[in-house]
């Protein structure tokens, strides 16, 4: 395929060289004449292991050359990959300068072109940028309509400096975000990345935000490891051994468990153990801002649920679930208990149904917890879902129980639904539905 790569910095050079090596015809575009000359000599303008050999090989085979003539590059290609830098301004906000420059150049080329062109934004851009900035600018400068004269998609890169060539060839996934109307863009990107990783087709905004989510989580992991390291060192524990063992758990520690947006955490372990390590850090005079912030963020998630319930403007509320998770009768530090108590304090007429919670069967710590800590909750418990629904104007789903989604959907919008745990899928949500995180 004929591909123009706009921006011959780190991402652009790696992308151009790797695609050239795979047999595509690549023209690199950059306003910096020095970069253009360096590429055309078969050299690399950036330092990356193996990149110069790859560029040299592609140039010698006639699969790669560079130019400052953007219009000619667009005319000679079917797809333009936008790989320009998107630096931060001093206040941390997004700098659109390089992106706009590339978009204007591509639009000018599309204006002169008779055939349909595909534009793929590979640069890291904030969600909404492609639909509110890139596409309108392409239409304005080219004088042509999106989905007709050209198609736009988002194709974020997930390469690490120092191992970028391997990351390009063996990525965790290849993301292509596009409008469903833009089948030519989807087809072109699928052809470009044929045989490279699993291809995931999604929406434009989802593709845009994924890079930010990944990088934020990587930063979070590094900071977490550093705080663990500081904590272990203060206790004369080998932090590297601790984290090496920690990383062996691919089911919980490094797997998808816990990584689903929803309600706050609770139970007998997570809050207690997190408080204990934070308190021990204080005793050791260690700063642990990340671990401290986890507790505060969890509290705010409960407050967000309170605000959403109050935002309905209804007084009769039914809460499905009270234990800290479905399938258990454990009420200790359940965020739903906190939600329940706060709503009652706000004057909400609350009813609660939890099929896992049968008071007559409770023994030990759970029974004492209800009798001593939350005796007032007993008065709002319902024996069945039908009893809860009898007068509810709003139903809050705190846990997932079989049969509940089907029963709520059958109400055809007679009650408003607030889903805290993602009970309903994207396509089967009832009327008057909203979720806490989606």
HELIX and SHEET records of a PDB file:
HELIX    1   1 UNK A   10  UNK A   21  1                                  12    
HELIX    2   2 UNK A   33  UNK A   40  1                                   8    
HELIX    3   3 UNK A   51  UNK A   60  1                                  10    
HELIX    4   4 UNK A   70  UNK A   75  1                                   6    
HELIX    5   5 UNK A   97  UNK A  112  1                                  16    
HELIX    6   6 UNK A  129  UNK A  129  1                                   1    
HELIX    7   7 UNK A  130  UNK A  134  3                                   5    
HELIX    8   8 UNK A  135  UNK A  142  1                                   8    
HELIX    9   9 UNK A  164  UNK A  169  1                                   6    
HELIX   10  10 UNK A  183  UNK A  192  1                                  10    
HELIX   11  11 UNK A  204  UNK A  234  1                                  31    
HELIX   12  12 UNK A  239  UNK A  246  1                                   8    
HELIX   13  13 UNK A  270  UNK A  283  1                                  14    
HELIX   14  14 UNK A  289  UNK A  311  1                                  23    
HELIX   15  15 UNK A  335  UNK A  345  1                                  11    
HELIX   16  16 UNK A  359  UNK A  361  5                                   3    
HELIX   17  17 UNK A  364  UNK A  372  1                                   9    
HELIX   18  18 UNK A  375  UNK A  380  5                                   6    
HELIX   19  19 UNK A  385  UNK A  389  1                                   5    
HELIX   20  20 UNK A  404  UNK A  409  1                                   6    
SHEET    1   A 8 UNK A  64  UNK A  67  0                                        
SHEET    2   A 8 UNK A  25  UNK A  29  1                                        
SHEET    3   A 8 UNK A   2  UNK A   6  1                                        
SHEET    4   A 8 UNK A  79  UNK A  82  1                                        
SHEET    5   A 8 UNK A 117  UNK A 121  1                                        
SHEET    6   A 8 UNK A 150  UNK A 154  1                                        
SHEET    7   A 8 UNK A 174  UNK A 178 -1                                        
SHEET    8   A 8 UNK A 199  UNK A 202  1                                        
SHEET    1   B 5 UNK A 349  UNK A 353  0                                        
SHEET    2   B 5 UNK A 316  UNK A 320  1                                        
SHEET    3   B 5 UNK A 394  UNK A 397  1                                        
SHEET    4   B 5 UNK A 416  UNK A 419  1                                        
SHEET    5   B 5 UNK A 433  UNK A 435  1                                        
END                                                                             
